Amino acid sequence: MDKENASGEDFNKYFPIRNDDKVNNSYDFFISKDESVIFKKNNHSSDRLSQVFQDMDKRNLFLGILNGTGIPFSIRVHVVNGFDFEDDGSYKSSFVHGYRLDLLESYELSNEALKEIIAETKVLLRNLNIANENGELIGDWALHNLVYSLSEKKIINVDLEGFIIYNPIPTWANMDVILEWIKTVQNYCINPRNMI
């Protein structure tokens, strides 16, 4: 990647493990050499995403999502902060080191780690329920967007563009569906021999 495309920082191409349920990635991913920042570069493969960022109101809404002010208070703690927005919708955020919830079976997790993940799924569900009851639930809470952070010891949604695309949240990904997704994680953590 050209240095000027990464604001003068050194980034390497990053290839997250593909989720078969996801249609495509609207972004190409680059990670800083020190693995502290991820740069999500709009690859212009999604007309829907491109249209969103041509709308100034939605663009301003996304700026609030990046800095956290556009995220409902009850779920803000579960959302990564973004920065360095570009006009085409590209942005940077902190890179969250941890366990992606849709890939738990691919990690060697201790019983203690499994218990921590279960506890944090309960915290996440409580906070999502508050947002849902207040009519404020937005975002894409599919498991491939959720990472159990090793440093923060909580579950973090790393898909900031999902908060603009899924606002309002669609029925196929509403609170009932999110609950089912999270239950699969809890069941796996209770009995790791059962794959998600």
C-alpha positions as CSV (number, residue, x, y, z in Angstrom):
1,M,0.0,0.0,0.0
2,D,1.2,3.5,-0.8
3,K,2.3,5.4,2.3
4,E,0.2,8.5,1.2
5,N,-2.9,6.3,1.2
6,A,-2.3,5.4,4.9
7,S,-1.6,9.0,6.0
8,G,2.1,8.5,6.1
9,E,1.9,5.4,8.4
10,D,3.3,2.0,7.4
11,F,0.5,-0.5,6.7
12,N,0.4,-4.0,5.4
13,K,-2.5,-5.7,3.5
14,Y,-4.6,-7.6,6.0
15,F,-6.7,-10.6,5.1
16,P,-9.3,-11.4,7.8
17,I,-10.7,-14.9,7.7
18,R,-13.6,-14.9,5.4
19,N,-17.1,-15.5,6.8
20,D,-19.1,-17.6,4.3
21,D,-22.4,-15.9,5.3
22,K,-21.1,-12.5,4.3
23,V,-21.8,-11.6,0.7
24,N,-18.6,-9.5,0.1
25,N,-16.3,-7.1,1.8
26,S,-16.9,-3.5,0.8
27,Y,-13.5,-2.7,2.2
28,D,-9.9,-3.7,1.7
29,F,-8.1,-4.0,5.0
30,F,-4.7,-2.8,6.0
31,I,-3.1,-3.1,9.4
32,S,-0.4,-0.9,10.8
33,K,3.1,-2.4,11.3
34,D,2.6,-2.3,15.1
35,E,-0.9,-3.9,14.8
36,S,-2.6,-1.1,16.6
37,V,-4.6,0.4,13.8
38,I,-6.7,-1.1,11.0
39,F,-7.4,1.0,7.9
40,K,-10.6,0.0,6.1
41,K,-10.3,1.3,2.5
42,N,-13.5,1.4,0.5
43,N,-13.0,-0.8,-2.5
44,H,-16.2,0.6,-4.2
45,S,-17.7,-2.9,-4.7
46,S,-20.9,-1.8,-2.9
47,D,-23.2,0.7,-4.7
48,R,-25.2,0.9,-1.5
49,L,-22.2,1.9,0.6
50,S,-21.0,4.4,-2.1
51,Q,-24.5,6.0,-2.1
52,V,-24.5,6.4,1.7
53,F,-21.3,8.4,1.7
54,Q,-22.6,10.7,-1.1
55,D,-25.4,11.8,1.2
56,M,-24.0,14.6,3.4
57,D,-26.5,13.9,6.2
58,K,-25.5,10.2,6.3
59,R,-21.8,11.2,6.1
60,N,-22.2,13.5,9.1
61,L,-24.1,10.7,10.9
62,F,-21.2,8.4,10.2
63,L,-18.7,10.9,11.6
64,G,-20.7,10.7,14.9
65,I,-20.6,6.9,14.7
66,L,-16.8,7.0,14.3
67,N,-16.3,9.2,17.4
68,G,-19.0,7.4,19.4
69,T,-21.4,10.3,19.8
70,G,-23.7,8.7,17.2
71,I,-23.9,5.4,19.1
72,P,-26.6,4.8,21.7
73,F,-25.1,5.2,25.2
74,S,-26.0,1.7,26.3
75,I,-24.0,0.0,23.6
76,R,-21.2,2.6,23.1
77,V,-18.8,0.5,25.3
78,H,-19.2,-2.4,22.8
79,V,-18.2,-0.4,19.7
80,V,-14.7,0.4,18.5
81,N,-13.8,4.0,18.0
82,G,-12.9,5.2,14.5
83,F,-11.0,8.1,13.1
84,D,-9.4,9.6,9.9
85,F,-12.6,9.4,7.8
86,E,-12.1,9.9,4.1
87,D,-14.8,11.2,1.7
88,D,-15.4,7.7,0.1
89,G,-16.1,6.2,3.5
90,S,-12.7,4.8,4.2
91,Y,-11.6,5.1,7.8
92,K,-9.3,3.8,10.5
93,S,-10.0,2.3,13.9
94,S,-8.2,0.6,16.7
95,F,-7.3,-2.9,15.8
96,V,-8.9,-5.2,18.4
97,H,-6.8,-8.2,19.3
98,G,-8.9,-11.0,20.5
99,Y,-11.3,-13.8,19.6
100,R,-13.8,-13.3,16.8
101,L,-17.0,-14.8,18.0
102,D,-17.8,-16.7,14.8
103,L,-14.4,-18.4,14.9
104,L,-14.2,-19.5,18.6
105,E,-13.7,-23.1,17.6
106,S,-10.4,-22.1,15.8
107,Y,-8.8,-20.9,19.0
108,E,-7.3,-22.9,21.8
109,L,-9.3,-21.4,24.7
110,S,-8.9,-22.1,28.3
111,N,-11.9,-22.8,30.6
112,E,-11.2,-19.4,32.2
113,A,-11.4,-17.7,28.8
114,L,-14.6,-19.5,27.9
115,K,-16.1,-18.4,31.2
116,E,-15.0,-14.8,30.6
117,I,-16.6,-14.9,27.1
118,I,-19.9,-16.2,28.5
119,A,-19.9,-13.5,31.2
120,E,-19.3,-10.8,28.6
121,T,-22.0,-12.1,26.3
122,K,-24.5,-11.5,29.2
123,V,-23.2,-8.0,29.6
124,L,-23.5,-7.4,25.8
125,L,-27.1,-8.8,25.7
126,R,-28.1,-6.7,28.6
127,N,-26.8,-3.5,26.9
128,L,-28.3,-4.5,23.5
129,N,-31.7,-5.1,25.2
130,I,-31.6,-1.6,26.8
131,A,-30.9,-0.1,23.3
132,N,-33.7,-2.2,21.8
133,E,-36.2,-1.3,24.5
134,N,-35.4,2.4,24.0
135,G,-35.9,2.0,20.2
136,E,-32.2,2.8,19.6
137,L,-30.8,-0.5,18.5
138,I,-28.7,-0.1,15.3
139,G,-25.7,-1.8,13.7
140,D,-24.7,-5.2,12.4
141,W,-24.3,-7.5,15.4
142,A,-23.5,-10.6,13.4
143,L,-20.9,-12.8,15.1
144,H,-18.2,-12.1,12.5
145,N,-18.3,-8.4,13.6
146,L,-17.9,-9.2,17.3
147,V,-14.5,-9.7,18.9
148,Y,-13.8,-10.6,22.5
149,S,-11.0,-8.1,23.3
150,L,-8.1,-9.5,25.2
151,S,-7.0,-6.2,26.5
152,E,-10.4,-4.7,27.4
153,K,-12.0,-8.0,28.5
154,K,-15.3,-7.2,26.7
155,I,-17.0,-7.9,23.4
156,I,-16.5,-5.2,20.8
157,N,-18.3,-4.6,17.5
158,V,-15.6,-3.7,14.9
159,D,-18.1,-3.0,12.0
160,L,-18.6,0.7,12.1
161,E,-20.2,1.0,8.7
162,G,-22.9,-1.4,9.9
163,F,-24.2,1.3,12.2
164,I,-25.0,3.5,9.1
165,I,-26.1,0.6,6.8
166,Y,-28.3,-1.1,9.5
167,N,-30.0,2.0,10.8
168,P,-32.8,1.1,11.4
169,I,-31.8,-2.5,12.1
170,P,-33.5,-4.9,9.7
171,T,-35.9,-7.6,10.9
172,W,-33.5,-10.4,9.7
173,A,-30.9,-9.1,12.2
174,N,-33.1,-7.7,15.0
175,M,-32.8,-8.4,18.7
176,D,-34.4,-11.8,18.5
177,V,-32.0,-12.9,15.8
178,I,-29.0,-11.4,17.7
179,L,-30.1,-13.3,20.8
180,E,-30.0,-16.5,18.9
181,W,-26.5,-15.7,17.5
182,I,-25.2,-15.0,21.0
183,K,-26.9,-18.2,22.4
184,T,-24.8,-20.2,19.9
185,V,-21.7,-18.6,21.4
186,Q,-22.8,-19.3,24.9
187,N,-23.6,-22.9,24.1
188,Y,-20.2,-23.3,22.5
189,C,-18.5,-21.9,25.5
190,I,-20.4,-24.3,27.8
191,N,-19.6,-27.3,25.6
192,P,-16.6,-26.5,23.3
193,R,-16.9,-29.8,21.5
194,N,-20.0,-28.5,19.8
195,M,-18.9,-26.3,16.9
196,I,-20.8,-23.0,16.3
